[in-house]
Amino acid sequence: MFDKTSVLVVIDAQNGFITEHSSPVISVIAPLVEQWQAAGGSVVFTRYLNYDGSPFERLIRWSKVKTSPEIDIVPELSPMASKATAIVEKTIYSFFSEEGDRLAQEYGWRDFYICGIDTESCVLKTVVDAFERDLTPWLIADASASHAGQAAHDAGLFVASRFVGKGQIITTTDIPWRELMAESEEVSL
Protein backbone atom coordinates (compact mmCIF):
# COMPACT_ATOMS: atom_id res chain seq x y z
CA MET A 1 0.00 0.00 0.00
CA PHE A 2 1.14 3.50 -0.86
CA ASP A 3 1.32 6.43 1.58
CA LYS A 4 -2.17 7.84 1.08
CA THR A 5 -1.11 11.40 1.98
CA SER A 6 1.02 11.63 -1.19
CA VAL A 7 -0.20 12.31 -4.71
CA LEU A 8 1.49 12.57 -8.10
CA VAL A 9 0.06 15.48 -10.10
CA VAL A 10 0.75 15.51 -13.84
CA ILE A 11 0.14 19.02 -15.13
CA ASP A 12 -1.22 19.63 -18.63
CA ALA A 13 0.50 16.85 -20.58
CA GLN A 14 -1.72 17.76 -23.52
CA ASN A 15 -1.17 17.76 -27.27
CA GLY A 16 -1.48 21.55 -27.39
CA PHE A 17 1.61 21.99 -25.21
CA ILE A 18 3.85 19.57 -27.09
CA THR A 19 6.72 21.06 -29.06
CA GLU A 20 10.23 19.88 -29.85
CA HIS A 21 11.20 21.33 -26.44
CA SER A 22 8.54 19.62 -24.33
CA SER A 23 7.99 16.30 -26.11
CA PRO A 24 11.03 14.52 -24.58
CA VAL A 25 9.60 14.90 -21.06
CA ILE A 26 6.74 12.51 -21.87
CA SER A 27 9.23 9.61 -21.89
CA VAL A 28 10.18 10.57 -18.31
CA ILE A 29 6.61 11.09 -17.09
CA ALA A 30 5.25 7.80 -18.49
CA PRO A 31 7.40 5.38 -16.43
CA LEU A 32 6.97 7.60 -13.36
CA VAL A 33 3.19 7.39 -13.62
CA GLU A 34 3.33 3.65 -14.33
CA GLN A 35 5.48 3.02 -11.26
CA TRP A 36 3.34 5.29 -9.07
CA GLN A 37 0.12 3.60 -10.16
CA ALA A 38 1.63 0.09 -9.87
CA ALA A 39 2.54 0.92 -6.26
CA GLY A 40 -1.07 1.90 -5.58
CA GLY A 41 -0.49 5.63 -5.34
CA SER A 42 -2.93 8.39 -6.22
CA VAL A 43 -2.30 10.08 -9.56
CA VAL A 44 -4.12 13.14 -10.86
CA PHE A 45 -3.83 14.55 -14.36
CA THR A 46 -4.85 18.12 -15.14
CA ARG A 47 -6.22 19.37 -18.44
CA TYR A 48 -6.16 23.05 -19.21
CA LEU A 49 -9.17 24.25 -21.23
CA ASN A 50 -8.94 27.72 -22.77
CA TYR A 51 -12.13 29.57 -23.67
CA ASP A 52 -13.28 32.58 -25.68
CA GLY A 53 -12.61 35.78 -23.78
CA SER A 54 -10.33 34.11 -21.22
CA PRO A 55 -7.61 36.24 -19.59
CA PHE A 56 -5.13 34.19 -21.62
CA GLU A 57 -6.85 35.31 -24.81
CA ARG A 58 -7.59 38.90 -23.74
CA LEU A 59 -4.29 39.77 -22.06
CA ILE A 60 -1.68 37.40 -23.47
CA ARG A 61 -3.31 37.09 -26.90
CA TRP A 62 -3.08 33.32 -26.64
CA SER A 63 -6.07 31.43 -28.03
CA LYS A 64 -4.83 27.85 -28.33
CA VAL A 65 -5.87 24.70 -26.42
CA LYS A 66 -9.62 25.15 -26.85
CA THR A 67 -10.67 22.01 -28.70
CA SER A 68 -9.61 18.45 -29.45
CA PRO A 69 -6.96 17.31 -30.26
CA GLU A 70 -5.12 20.20 -28.51
CA ILE A 71 -6.96 19.67 -25.20
CA ASP A 72 -6.40 15.89 -25.18
CA ILE A 73 -3.88 14.17 -22.92
CA VAL A 74 -0.97 12.99 -25.08
CA PRO A 75 -1.50 9.47 -26.49
CA GLU A 76 1.45 8.00 -24.56
CA LEU A 77 -0.18 8.96 -21.23
CA SER A 78 -3.84 8.52 -22.17
CA PRO A 79 -4.10 4.89 -20.94
CA MET A 80 -2.62 5.93 -17.58
CA ALA A 81 -4.90 8.95 -17.37
CA SER A 82 -7.90 6.67 -17.80
CA LYS A 83 -6.76 4.81 -14.63
CA ALA A 84 -5.96 7.99 -12.68
CA THR A 85 -7.59 8.91 -9.40
CA ALA A 86 -8.97 11.97 -11.20
CA ILE A 87 -8.56 14.22 -14.21
CA VAL A 88 -9.01 17.82 -13.16
CA GLU A 89 -10.21 20.10 -15.94
CA LYS A 90 -9.19 23.68 -15.27
CA THR A 91 -9.32 27.13 -16.82
CA ILE A 92 -6.56 28.52 -14.57
CA TYR A 93 -2.85 27.81 -14.26
CA SER A 94 -3.04 25.79 -11.06
CA PHE A 95 -4.27 22.34 -10.08
CA PHE A 96 -5.91 24.12 -7.15
CA SER A 97 -9.20 25.01 -8.79
CA GLU A 98 -12.35 24.36 -6.75
CA GLU A 99 -12.20 20.74 -7.89
CA GLY A 100 -8.49 20.41 -7.08
CA ASP A 101 -9.01 21.88 -3.60
CA ARG A 102 -11.93 19.53 -3.01
CA LEU A 103 -9.92 16.47 -4.07
CA ALA A 104 -6.95 17.45 -1.89
CA GLN A 105 -9.21 17.74 1.14
CA GLU A 106 -11.28 14.64 0.34
CA TYR A 107 -8.21 12.41 -0.06
CA GLY A 108 -6.16 14.09 2.67
CA TRP A 109 -3.17 14.67 0.41
CA ARG A 110 -0.32 16.53 2.12
CA ASP A 111 2.66 15.83 -0.18
CA PHE A 112 2.25 16.89 -3.80
CA TYR A 113 4.76 15.47 -6.29
CA ILE A 114 4.27 17.78 -9.26
CA CYS A 115 5.48 17.40 -12.85
CA GLY A 116 4.36 18.26 -16.36
CA ILE A 117 4.14 21.17 -18.74
CA ASP A 118 4.97 24.13 -18.42
CA THR A 119 7.53 24.44 -15.64
CA GLU A 120 7.44 28.26 -15.57
CA SER A 121 3.66 28.60 -15.53
CA CYS A 122 1.19 25.84 -14.60
CA VAL A 123 3.71 23.63 -12.78
CA LEU A 124 5.16 26.62 -10.91
CA LYS A 125 1.73 27.98 -9.96
CA THR A 126 0.64 24.59 -8.62
CA VAL A 127 3.84 24.28 -6.56
CA VAL A 128 3.37 27.75 -5.06
CA ASP A 129 -0.34 27.19 -4.41
CA ALA A 130 0.43 23.94 -2.55
CA PHE A 131 3.02 25.77 -0.44
CA GLU A 132 0.56 28.57 0.39
CA ARG A 133 -2.01 25.97 1.51
CA ASP A 134 0.53 24.61 4.03
CA LEU A 135 0.99 21.48 1.92
CA THR A 136 4.38 20.13 0.85
CA PRO A 137 5.17 20.56 -2.85
CA TRP A 138 7.88 18.57 -4.63
CA LEU A 139 8.67 19.84 -8.14
CA ILE A 140 10.06 16.95 -10.18
CA ALA A 141 12.47 18.82 -12.45
CA ASP A 142 13.36 16.06 -14.92
CA ALA A 143 9.68 15.19 -15.36
CA SER A 144 8.79 18.81 -16.19
CA ALA A 145 9.44 20.91 -19.27
CA SER A 146 8.41 24.04 -21.10
CA HIS A 147 7.09 24.15 -24.62
CA ALA A 148 8.99 27.47 -24.85
CA GLY A 149 12.35 25.75 -24.33
CA GLN A 150 15.12 25.20 -21.81
CA ALA A 151 15.49 28.84 -20.75
CA ALA A 152 11.83 29.00 -19.71
CA HIS A 153 12.12 25.65 -17.89
CA ASP A 154 15.24 26.84 -16.05
CA ALA A 155 13.53 30.11 -15.13
CA GLY A 156 10.62 28.15 -13.68
CA LEU A 157 12.97 26.04 -11.57
CA PHE A 158 14.81 29.13 -10.35
CA VAL A 159 11.63 30.95 -9.36
CA ALA A 160 10.24 27.81 -7.70
CA SER A 161 13.40 27.44 -5.64
CA ARG A 162 12.98 31.04 -4.45
CA PHE A 163 9.29 30.55 -3.65
CA VAL A 164 9.36 27.15 -1.92
CA GLY A 165 13.04 26.32 -1.33
CA LYS A 166 15.75 24.57 -3.31
CA GLY A 167 15.16 21.36 -1.36
CA GLN A 168 11.69 21.06 -2.89
CA ILE A 169 13.14 20.72 -6.39
CA ILE A 170 13.89 17.04 -6.97
CA THR A 171 14.38 14.55 -9.80
CA THR A 172 12.71 11.21 -10.38
CA THR A 173 15.70 9.46 -8.76
CA ASP A 174 15.14 11.50 -5.58
CA ILE A 175 11.58 10.26 -5.03
CA PRO A 176 11.61 8.44 -1.67
CA TRP A 177 9.90 5.24 -2.82
CA ARG A 178 10.84 3.39 0.38
CA GLU A 179 9.22 6.06 2.54
CA LEU A 180 6.17 6.23 0.29
CA MET A 181 5.82 2.45 0.60
CA ALA A 182 6.69 2.29 4.32
CA GLU A 183 3.06 2.24 5.38
CA SER A 184 2.42 -0.98 3.48
CA GLU A 185 5.58 -2.65 4.78
CA GLU A 186 4.54 -1.88 8.36
CA VAL A 187 1.03 -3.21 7.74
CA SER A 188 2.25 -6.41 6.09
CA LEU A 189 4.75 -7.31 8.84
C-alpha positions in Angstrom: 0.0 0.0 0.0 1.1 3.5 -0.9 1.3 6.4 1.6 -2.2 7.8 1.1 -1.1 11.4 2.0 1.0 11.6 -1.2 -0.2 12.3 -4.7 1.5 12.6 -8.1 0.1 15.5 -10.1 0.8 15.5 -13.8 0.1 19.0 -15.1 -1.2 19.6 -18.6 0.5 16.8 -20.6 -1.7 17.8 -23.5 -1.2 17.8 -27.3 -1.5 21.6 -27.4 1.6 22.0 -25.2 3.8 19.6 -27.1 6.7 21.1 -29.1 10.2 19.9 -29.8 11.2 21.3 -26.4 8.5 19.6 -24.3 8.0 16.3 -26.1 11.0 14.5 -24.6 9.6 14.9 -21.1 6.7 12.5 -21.9 9.2 9.6 -21.9 10.2 10.6 -18.3 6.6 11.1 -17.1 5.2 7.8 -18.5 7.4 5.4 -16.4 7.0 7.6 -13.4 3.2 7.4 -13.6 3.3 3.6 -14.3 5.5 3.0 -11.3 3.3 5.3 -9.1 0.1 3.6 -10.2 1.6 0.1 -9.9 2.5 0.9 -6.3 -1.1 1.9 -5.6 -0.5 5.6 -5.3 -2.9 8.4 -6.2 -2.3 10.1 -9.6 -4.1 13.1 -10.9 -3.8 14.6 -14.4 -4.9 18.1 -15.1 -6.2 19.4 -18.4 -6.2 23.0 -19.2 -9.2 24.3 -21.2 -8.9 27.7 -22.8 -12.1 29.6 -23.7 -13.3 32.6 -25.7 -12.6 35.8 -23.8 -10.3 34.1 -21.2 -7.6 36.2 -19.6 -5.1 34.2 -21.6 -6.9 35.3 -24.8 -7.6 38.9 -23.7 -4.3 39.8 -22.1 -1.7 37.4 -23.5 -3.3 37.1 -26.9 -3.1 33.3 -26.6 -6.1 31.4 -28.0 -4.8 27.8 -28.3 -5.9 24.7 -26.4 -9.6 25.2 -26.8 -10.7 22.0 -28.7 -9.6 18.4 -29.5 -7.0 17.3 -30.3 -5.1 20.2 -28.5 -7.0 19.7 -25.2 -6.4 15.9 -25.2 -3.9 14.2 -22.9 -1.0 13.0 -25.1 -1.5 9.5 -26.5 1.4 8.0 -24.6 -0.2 9.0 -21.2 -3.8 8.5 -22.2 -4.1 4.9 -20.9 -2.6 5.9 -17.6 -4.9 9.0 -17.4 -7.9 6.7 -17.8 -6.8 4.8 -14.6 -6.0 8.0 -12.7 -7.6 8.9 -9.4 -9.0 12.0 -11.2 -8.6 14.2 -14.2 -9.0 17.8 -13.2 -10.2 20.1 -15.9 -9.2 23.7 -15.3 -9.3 27.1 -16.8 -6.6 28.5 -14.6 -2.8 27.8 -14.3 -3.0 25.8 -11.1 -4.3 22.3 -10.1 -5.9 24.1 -7.2 -9.2 25.0 -8.8 -12.3 24.4 -6.7 -12.2 20.7 -7.9 -8.5 20.4 -7.1 -9.0 21.9 -3.6 -11.9 19.5 -3.0 -9.9 16.5 -4.1 -7.0 17.4 -1.9 -9.2 17.7 1.1 -11.3 14.6 0.3 -8.2 12.4 -0.1 -6.2 14.1 2.7 -3.2 14.7 0.4 -0.3 16.5 2.1 2.7 15.8 -0.2 2.3 16.9 -3.8 4.8 15.5 -6.3 4.3 17.8 -9.3 5.5 17.4 -12.8 4.4 18.3 -16.4 4.1 21.2 -18.7 5.0 24.1 -18.4 7.5 24.4 -15.6 7.4 28.3 -15.6 3.7 28.6 -15.5 1.2 25.8 -14.6 3.7 23.6 -12.8 5.2 26.6 -10.9 1.7 28.0 -10.0 0.6 24.6 -8.6 3.8 24.3 -6.6 3.4 27.8 -5.1 -0.3 27.2 -4.4 0.4 23.9 -2.5 3.0 25.8 -0.4 0.6 28.6 0.4 -2.0 26.0 1.5 0.5 24.6 4.0 1.0 21.5 1.9 4.4 20.1 0.8 5.2 20.6 -2.9 7.9 18.6 -4.6 8.7 19.8 -8.1 10.1 16.9 -10.2 12.5 18.8 -12.4 13.4 16.1 -14.9 9.7 15.2 -15.4 8.8 18.8 -16.2 9.4 20.9 -19.3 8.4 24.0 -21.1 7.1 24.1 -24.6 9.0 27.5 -24.9 12.3 25.7 -24.3 15.1 25.2 -21.8 15.5 28.8 -20.8 11.8 29.0 -19.7 12.1 25.6 -17.9 15.2 26.8 -16.0 13.5 30.1 -15.1 10.6 28.2 -13.7 13.0 26.0 -11.6 14.8 29.1 -10.3 11.6 30.9 -9.4 10.2 27.8 -7.7 13.4 27.4 -5.6 13.0 31.0 -4.5 9.3 30.5 -3.7 9.4 27.2 -1.9 13.0 26.3 -1.3 15.8 24.6 -3.3 15.2 21.4 -1.4 11.7 21.1 -2.9 13.1 20.7 -6.4 13.9 17.0 -7.0 14.4 14.5 -9.8 12.7 11.2 -10.4 15.7 9.5 -8.8 15.1 11.5 -5.6 11.6 10.3 -5.0 11.6 8.4 -1.7 9.9 5.2 -2.8 10.8 3.4 0.4 9.2 6.1 2.5 6.2 6.2 0.3 5.8 2.5 0.6 6.7 2.3 4.3 3.1 2.2 5.4 2.4 -1.0 3.5 5.6 -2.7 4.8 4.5 -1.9 8.4 1.0 -3.2 7.7 2.3 -6.4 6.1 4.7 -7.3 8.8 
